[in-house]
Structures are given as C-alpha cells and as structure tokens.
Amino acid sequence: MYKTKIVWFVSMFIAALWCWVITPPVHSMDGSLKSRLLSYGGKSYTGTQNASYLTYDLALREYMVDRIKKRFGVALDPKIYSGFDLLEIESLFKCKKSDEPFDKFLKMFPKYP
C-alpha cells in the first residue's frame, strides 16, 4: 500500500515536471518590440486605413528593422518600407549569396514617403 502511494506520487511529480518543461514561455508585456507585435496576433482589420492596422504595421516595421539590423547589419528606415516589404526583404537576405550586395535586393521594393 505504501509503495503504491510512492509510485503514484513520483509518477505525478514527473508528469507535472514534464508539463512545466514543455510549456512555451509566456510573453511578457514589458513593452519590448516582440511583445508589442505579439499583442496584434489573431486580429482582423477592415482595411489598410484602419487605425488598429496602422499601429500594427508600425510595430511590425520597427520589429523587422531591428531584426534585420541585428542579423544582417543593414540599417533600414521603418518609414520607407511597409511591414510586409520588410518581411520579404529579410527572406531575400537569407537567400542571397555572400558576394551579392544588399542594395541589389533593396532596389526591388518601392519606397514610401
């Protein structure tokens, strides 16, 4: 009887520990770019002139510019490119050859004033 309780307790402890290990980290709302961007997840917008969409696009631009700067060392202005253009630019930078210049890819995207 006593052994059964110990086995049950140990198995429950291991199960709880396993759930704790595989649980994804909770994103903090500390104001970082990533947490600001994640707050827009799953939302729908009525159009590109929607105020909520414009704040989402600005957060996406800032996040992508920061990520491109860290990964590739290329400083881009978030006011010049749209958020989705920056996503495409990053994917092209990942695929470029080491001897190709970054400017070659940036010429493919229209610049917004």
C-alpha positions as a Python dict, from the first residue, in 0.01 Angstrom:
ca = {
    (1, 'M'): (0, 0, 0),
    (2, 'Y'): (278, 240, 96),
    (3, 'K'): (476, 157, -222),
    (4, 'T'): (171, 230, -438),
    (5, 'K'): (141, 580, -292),
    (6, 'I'): (509, 650, -352),
    (7, 'V'): (491, 524, -712),
    (8, 'W'): (179, 733, -772),
    (9, 'F'): (338, 1044, -618),
    (10, 'V'): (661, 1005, -818),
    (11, 'S'): (474, 949, -1144),
    (12, 'M'): (256, 1257, -1085),
    (13, 'F'): (564, 1461, -996),
    (14, 'I'): (738, 1353, -1317),
    (15, 'A'): (426, 1431, -1520),
    (16, 'A'): (400, 1778, -1365),
    (17, 'L'): (770, 1840, -1422),
    (18, 'W'): (738, 1729, -1784),
    (19, 'C'): (445, 1969, -1841),
    (20, 'W'): (646, 2251, -1691),
    (21, 'V'): (944, 2176, -1918),
    (22, 'I'): (749, 2161, -2244),
    (23, 'T'): (525, 2460, -2172),
    (24, 'P'): (611, 2752, -2402),
    (25, 'P'): (740, 3064, -2234),
    (26, 'V'): (489, 3333, -2153),
    (27, 'H'): (549, 3651, -2348),
    (28, 'S'): (591, 3940, -2113),
    (29, 'M'): (421, 4268, -2169),
    (30, 'D'): (730, 4468, -2085),
    (31, 'G'): (697, 4695, -2387),
    (32, 'S'): (959, 4521, -2599),
    (33, 'L'): (913, 4521, -2974),
    (34, 'K'): (835, 4150, -2989),
    (35, 'S'): (573, 4164, -2716),
    (36, 'R'): (414, 4470, -2879),
    (37, 'L'): (397, 4284, -3209),
    (38, 'L'): (254, 3969, -3048),
    (39, 'S'): (-33, 4167, -2897),
    (40, 'Y'): (-178, 4200, -3250),
    (41, 'G'): (-186, 3824, -3315),
    (42, 'G'): (-516, 3688, -3444),
    (43, 'K'): (-680, 4025, -3505),
    (44, 'S'): (-865, 4118, -3823),
    (45, 'Y'): (-867, 4462, -3983),
    (46, 'T'): (-1124, 4623, -4210),
    (47, 'G'): (-862, 4786, -4431),
    (48, 'T'): (-525, 4950, -4453),
    (49, 'Q'): (-665, 5281, -4327),
    (50, 'N'): (-790, 5125, -4002),
    (51, 'A'): (-619, 5285, -3701),
    (52, 'S'): (-550, 4946, -3541),
    (53, 'Y'): (-391, 4821, -3863),
    (54, 'L'): (-168, 5128, -3884),
    (55, 'T'): (-38, 5075, -3530),
    (56, 'Y'): (18, 4705, -3610),
    (57, 'D'): (208, 4793, -3928),
    (58, 'L'): (424, 5042, -3739),
    (59, 'A'): (506, 4782, -3471),
    (60, 'L'): (586, 4528, -3745),
    (61, 'R'): (811, 4777, -3924),
    (62, 'E'): (1005, 4862, -3610),
    (63, 'Y'): (1044, 4497, -3516),
    (64, 'M'): (1158, 4391, -3863),
    (65, 'V'): (1404, 4681, -3898),
    (66, 'D'): (1555, 4588, -3562),
    (67, 'R'): (1574, 4219, -3657),
    (68, 'I'): (1734, 4290, -3996),
    (69, 'K'): (1987, 4523, -3831),
    (70, 'K'): (2084, 4257, -3575),
    (71, 'R'): (2101, 3967, -3820),
    (72, 'F'): (2247, 4125, -4134),
    (73, 'G'): (2393, 4456, -4015),
    (74, 'V'): (2182, 4658, -4260),
    (75, 'A'): (2016, 4967, -4118),
    (76, 'L'): (1679, 5038, -4281),
    (77, 'D'): (1431, 5316, -4217),
    (78, 'P'): (1092, 5183, -4099),
    (79, 'K'): (918, 5480, -4265),
    (80, 'I'): (1042, 5387, -4613),
    (81, 'Y'): (924, 5025, -4642),
    (82, 'S'): (595, 4861, -4545),
    (83, 'G'): (591, 4585, -4286),
    (84, 'F'): (527, 4317, -4544),
    (85, 'D'): (805, 4452, -4768),
    (86, 'L'): (1042, 4418, -4474),
    (87, 'L'): (935, 4056, -4428),
    (88, 'E'): (1016, 3990, -4795),
    (89, 'I'): (1345, 4179, -4771),
    (90, 'E'): (1451, 3966, -4476),
    (91, 'S'): (1364, 3645, -4661),
    (92, 'L'): (1564, 3759, -4965),
    (93, 'F'): (1860, 3849, -4745),
    (94, 'K'): (1851, 3495, -4606),
    (95, 'C'): (1874, 3351, -4959),
    (96, 'K'): (2133, 3587, -5106),
    (97, 'K'): (2483, 3476, -5190),
    (98, 'S'): (2763, 3606, -4974),
    (99, 'D'): (2915, 3811, -5257),
    (100, 'E'): (2588, 3979, -5360),
    (101, 'P'): (2528, 4334, -5236),
    (102, 'F'): (2224, 4414, -5026),
    (103, 'D'): (2137, 4711, -5248),
    (104, 'K'): (2056, 4477, -5534),
    (105, 'F'): (1760, 4342, -5335),
    (106, 'L'): (1651, 4674, -5191),
    (107, 'K'): (1602, 4819, -5542),
    (108, 'M'): (1320, 4570, -5600),
    (109, 'F'): (1093, 4733, -5342),
    (110, 'P'): (910, 5064, -5378),
    (111, 'K'): (989, 5326, -5120),
    (112, 'Y'): (709, 5503, -4940),
    (113, 'P'): (746, 5866, -4836),
}
